[in-house]
Amino acid sequence: MKDTWLETRIKVITYARKLQAERLVYSTAGNISCRIPGEPELLAVTPSGRQYDLLVPEDITIVNLDGEVIDGHLAPTSEVTMHTMISKNRPEIGGIVHTHGKAVMTMANLGWRLPPILTGLVEATGGDVVTTPYSQPETDQMYFYTEPALRDRGATFLEFHGCVSYGASLEKAFHTAAVVEGACEVYLAARQFGEVRELPQEQVDWIASYWRAQFPGAPEPLPAPAPLPGPKDMRL
């Protein structure tokens, strides 16, 4: 086994177990893909129907961007088409994470939009997170229906299903997935007390520029805007 294949397989297992540990998936739900360093036409993906805490490196399947198995003894995730089509059309993406956490599934069921309510959310996703129309699992609808929402955002809710997040690396994709789950929890809780406040658009644009800067060839982040005015008695 190539060293890069082994290292990437181990990384996929590490983050699959982190998904479980942080309750971003349950049982065998969800899936992960990671582009292999030096071989951008190959992905390491979680297998179909396997418990993450029992995985060993040989269980992680290597596929090409057409979804063909290159190495591995297990079938890849049943949603491999979504992973390969996103990766094929977005060469700057290094990792994709599909989650089934309680909060994101609640948003997906309700068909809601997660507004830019927290600085960390905007830095992780580039802004708000919308729900895309229902796409039949295990079909290319999961790519075509989500692609518009993912053009300038790092995550989207899949109606009646869950959430898909991506990043320049698997580490960043996982971070995005975890932040979105947490922000959904905050949003659902805050709605019980009335209108949920959003960041000013100027702040959203500035913070979002740091999200875009993670990708190869992206421009540098925007200059910081002037600080928002605050109460005079709080200034030193």
C-alpha positions in Angstrom: 0.0 0.0 0.0 1.3 3.4 -0.9 2.3 5.6 2.0 0.0 8.4 0.9 -2.9 5.9 0.6 -2.3 4.6 4.1 -1.9 8.1 5.6 -5.1 9.3 4.0 -7.0 6.2 5.1 -5.9 6.7 8.7 -7.0 10.3 8.5 -10.4 9.3 7.2 -10.8 6.9 10.1 -9.7 9.5 12.6 -12.3 12.0 11.4 -15.0 9.4 11.1 -14.5 8.6 14.8 -14.5 12.3 15.6 -17.9 12.5 13.9 -19.2 9.8 16.3 -17.5 11.3 19.3 -19.1 14.7 18.7 -22.5 13.2 17.9 -22.4 14.5 14.3 -23.5 11.1 13.1 -25.2 8.1 14.6 -24.3 4.4 14.0 -23.3 4.0 10.3 -24.9 7.3 9.1 -23.0 9.9 7.2 -19.8 9.7 5.2 -16.4 11.2 4.5 -14.1 11.7 1.5 -10.5 13.0 1.4 -8.5 13.8 -1.7 -5.2 11.9 -1.8 -2.1 14.1 -1.8 -0.2 13.9 -5.0 -3.1 12.1 -6.7 -5.9 14.6 -6.9 -7.9 12.3 -9.1 -8.3 9.8 -6.2 -10.4 9.9 -3.1 -10.3 7.9 0.1 -13.9 7.3 1.2 -15.7 5.6 4.1 -17.3 2.3 3.3 -21.0 1.6 3.1 -22.7 0.3 6.3 -19.8 0.0 8.6 -19.4 1.1 12.2 -16.8 3.8 12.3 -15.2 2.7 15.6 -14.4 -0.7 14.1 -12.7 0.5 10.9 -9.1 -0.3 10.0 -7.1 1.3 7.2 -7.8 -1.5 4.7 -11.6 -0.8 5.1 -11.3 2.6 3.6 -12.0 2.5 -0.2 -10.0 4.3 -2.8 -12.1 5.5 -5.7 -11.4 7.7 -8.8 -13.5 10.7 -9.7 -15.8 8.6 -11.8 -16.6 6.5 -8.7 -14.7 3.4 -9.8 -13.0 1.4 -7.0 -9.3 1.5 -7.4 -8.4 -0.2 -4.2 -10.2 -1.8 -1.2 -12.3 -4.8 -0.3 -15.5 -3.0 0.7 -18.1 -1.1 -1.3 -17.7 2.7 -0.9 -20.3 4.8 0.8 -23.7 4.6 -1.1 -23.4 8.4 -1.6 -20.1 8.2 -3.3 -21.5 9.9 -6.4 -22.1 13.1 -4.5 -18.5 13.1 -3.2 -16.9 12.3 -6.6 -19.0 14.8 -8.6 -18.3 17.6 -6.1 -14.6 16.8 -6.1 -14.4 16.4 -9.9 -15.9 19.9 -10.5 -14.2 21.6 -7.5 -10.5 20.7 -7.6 -9.8 23.2 -4.8 -11.8 21.0 -2.4 -9.7 18.5 -0.3 -12.4 17.0 2.0 -16.1 16.5 2.2 -18.1 15.5 5.3 -21.8 14.5 5.3 -23.4 14.6 8.8 -26.6 13.5 10.5 -26.5 15.5 13.7 -29.7 16.2 15.5 -29.6 20.0 15.0 -28.7 19.9 11.3 -31.4 17.2 10.7 -33.9 19.4 12.5 -33.1 22.3 10.1 -33.2 20.0 7.1 -36.6 18.7 8.1 -38.0 22.2 8.6 -36.4 23.4 5.4 -34.9 26.4 7.2 -32.0 28.8 6.5 -29.4 29.3 9.1 -28.6 33.0 9.1 -25.1 34.4 9.8 -25.7 34.7 13.5 -22.1 34.0 14.8 -18.7 35.0 13.7 -17.4 31.4 13.9 -20.2 30.3 11.6 -19.3 32.9 8.9 -15.6 32.0 9.2 -16.4 28.3 8.7 -19.0 28.6 5.9 -18.7 32.0 4.3 -22.1 33.2 5.4 -25.5 31.6 5.9 -26.5 28.0 5.3 -29.6 27.2 3.2 -31.6 24.1 2.7 -31.5 22.6 -0.8 -34.5 20.8 -2.4 -35.0 17.2 -1.5 -32.6 14.9 -3.5 -33.0 11.2 -3.6 -30.2 9.5 -1.7 -27.6 7.5 -3.7 -28.3 9.5 -6.9 -26.6 12.3 -8.7 -29.4 14.6 -7.6 -27.4 14.9 -4.4 -24.8 16.8 -6.5 -27.0 18.7 -8.9 -29.4 20.0 -6.2 -26.7 21.1 -3.8 -24.2 22.5 -6.3 -25.8 26.0 -6.5 -25.8 26.4 -2.7 -22.2 25.2 -2.4 -20.7 27.6 -5.0 -20.0 30.3 -2.3 -20.8 28.5 0.9 -19.0 25.7 2.8 -22.1 23.8 3.8 -25.8 23.2 2.9 -28.6 21.3 4.5 -30.1 18.4 2.5 -33.9 18.6 2.8 -35.2 15.7 5.0 -31.7 14.3 5.2 -28.7 16.1 6.9 -25.9 18.4 6.0 -22.9 18.3 3.6 -19.8 20.4 4.4 -16.5 20.8 2.6 -13.1 22.5 2.9 -9.7 22.8 1.4 -8.7 19.9 3.6 -10.5 17.2 5.5 -9.6 19.0 8.7 -11.4 22.1 7.5 -14.4 20.2 6.3 -14.8 18.6 9.7 -14.4 21.9 11.4 -17.2 23.4 9.2 -19.5 20.4 9.9 -18.9 20.8 13.7 -19.4 24.6 13.7 -22.6 24.3 11.7 -24.1 21.7 14.1 -23.2 24.0 17.0 -24.6 27.1 15.3 -27.9 25.2 14.6 -28.2 24.4 18.3 -27.7 28.1 19.2 -30.2 29.2 16.5 -32.9 26.7 17.5 -32.5 27.7 21.2 -32.4 31.5 20.5 -35.6 31.3 18.4 -37.5 30.4 21.6 -36.8 33.9 22.9 -37.8 35.9 19.8 -36.0 37.2 16.8 -32.5 36.0 16.3 -30.0 38.7 15.6 -27.7 38.6 12.6 -24.2 40.0 12.0 -24.1 43.3 10.0 -23.5 42.6 6.3 -20.1 44.5 6.4 -18.9 42.1 9.1 -20.2 39.1 7.2 -18.4 40.1 4.0 -15.1 40.7 5.9 -15.2 37.5 7.9 -16.3 35.4 4.9 -13.2 36.5 3.0 -11.1 34.5 5.5 -13.2 31.4 4.6 -12.6 31.9 0.9 -8.8 32.5 1.5 -8.3 28.8 2.5 -8.6 27.6 -1.1 -5.7 27.6 -3.5 -5.6 30.6 -5.7 -8.1 32.6 -3.6 -7.5 36.3 -3.0 -6.2 37.5 0.4 -8.8 38.3 3.1 -10.4 41.7 2.9 -9.1 44.6 5.0 -10.8 44.9 8.4 -13.7 47.3 8.3 -14.0 50.1 10.8 -15.1 48.8 14.2 -18.8 49.1 14.9 -19.7 52.0 17.1 -20.4 51.1 20.7 -21.7 52.7 23.9 -19.5 55.7 24.8 -19.2 54.6 28.4 -17.6 51.3 27.3 -14.7 53.0 25.6 -11.4 53.5 27.4 
